[in-house]
Amino acid sequence: MPEKETTNALRAALAEAGSASWSRRARAGRDLARSAEVPEAAEALARLLLDAVDTAVTRRTAEALVRAGTVDALRLLARAVPEADDNQADWLRTGVWDALAGAGGEPDAAAVAAVCARLARDPRAAVRRGAAEILAWSGDGSGDGSGCAGEGGRAGGAGDE
């Protein structure tokens, strides 16, 4: 896509990220995921991952970021995991599963695991913790977090008491 079209598409997606419509916000999450390295897109994606109004936005944005499969995309998802409440975390996990179970085999769990392994060395503890959770979610599909997370499948999450 030519640069001007890319810029216009990014502007449109950024505008939709602030929409009152959940479906427009979810579409914005999908469209912005391919631009996770752009600071404005990253800021909007972080908000969409923890959408306070509709968890469908959370789920679809998480799925799109996993499908993008880049370090920037998965870092945003990893940062959101420890900030999520239990309900949001469930939908983040479902988005990861949806992406890995999707048609065409893209992305594969091994590619996601490789990026998560890289993020496990991130200087920020929240990113490391989130990456460990994503790795657990993408591993066997059980979502129980065995080996990486505590009680309730959340590493250090609100469910650990």
N, C-alpha and C positions, 0 to 999 in steps of 0.2 A: 504494500500500500504506500503511495507517495506520502512524503512528510506532512503536507498540508492536510490530507485526508486523515492521517494518523492523529494529528493535533486536533482536528475537528471531532473525531471519534472520542478522543480522550476528554475533551471539554464536555461533550454530550453525556458521557458516562459519569463524569464528575457531577454534573448537574442532576442526573437521575439518582445519584447516591443520596441526595438530600430530599428526595421526593417523599410525599406522604403515602404514596402507594407502595405496599410491600413488594409487589411484583416488579415495579420499576427499580426499587433498591436491589432486589435479588438480581435483576438483569445487569445493573451497574456493577455488582460484585463479580459477576461472570466476565463482563467486558473489561473491567479494570485489572483482573488477575493477571492478564498478559502484560501489564505495565507496572508490576509490583515494585520495580526498581525506581520508578518515578516518584519523588517525594509526595506530591499532591495525591497521587493514586494510592500510595502506601497509607497515607493519613486517612483517606476515605475508606479503604479496605479494613483498617483497624477498627473503625467505627462500625462498619457493616458486620464484621465478625461477631461483635458483641451487641448487635441490634437489640435495643431495649423493647421494641414493639412486637416483633414477629420473628420467631426462631426459624422460619423458612428462609429468611434472609441469611441468618447465621449458617444454616446447613448448605445452602447453595453457594455462598461465598467460600466456605471451607472446601467444598467439592471443587470449585473452580481453581482455587489456589493449589490444591494437590494435583489437579490435572496440568496446571502450568508447570509444576515440578521444579521450578528454579529455587535457588538458595534464598533469594529475596522473598519469593512467594511463601515458601515454607517457614521462613523466619517470622513473617507476619503471623502466620497461623500459630507457630510455637509461642510467640509472645502473648497471644490471646488466650491460650489454654489456661495458664495459672490465674488469669484475671476473670475467667468465666465463672458464673455461678453453676451449680450442679445441672440445672436444666440446659443452659447454654452449652456446657461441656458435653452433655449427651448429644446435642445436635451437631457440635463440632465433630465429634467422633463419628456420627452417622454420615456427615459429609465426607470424611476421610474414607469410610467404607464404601460409600456410593461411588467415589472417584475410582477406587481400586477395583470395584466390581463392574465398572462400566465397559461398554463395548469397545472393541479394538485393542484391548490390553494396554491402553495408555492411561496413566503411567503404570508401570509395574511396581510391585511392592519392593523389589530390590533397589530400584532407582530412588524411591522415597526413603528407604532405609539408608542408602548411601548419603543422601542429603542430610538426613537426621543425624547420622554419625558425625558429619562435619559440624552440624549445629550443636552437637553435644560438647564441643570444645569452644563454644561461643563465650566471650568474656562475661556476658550477662547471665546470671543464675536463672532468671525467668525463662530465657530462651532455652537454656540447657534442660530445664525441667519440662518445658512444653515439648521439646524435641523427643525426650524420653517417652512422654505419653503418646505422641504421634507414632513413634516407633512401636510401642506396645500395641496400639490400636491397629497398626498396619501389619503386624506380625502374623497372628493366627486367625484374626477375624473374630475372636471370642470377646474382645473388648474388656476382659477382666483385668488387664494390666499386669498379669502375673510376671514377676521378674523385674518390672520397672516401676510399678506404682503401688501405692499402699491400699488400704481398705477402700472399697468402693470404686477401684479402678482409677483413682486420681492420685498422682504423686504429689503429696503435700497439699492436696485440695481440701476444700471445705468439708468434704465427707469424711476426712480422717479425724477421728476423735478418740 
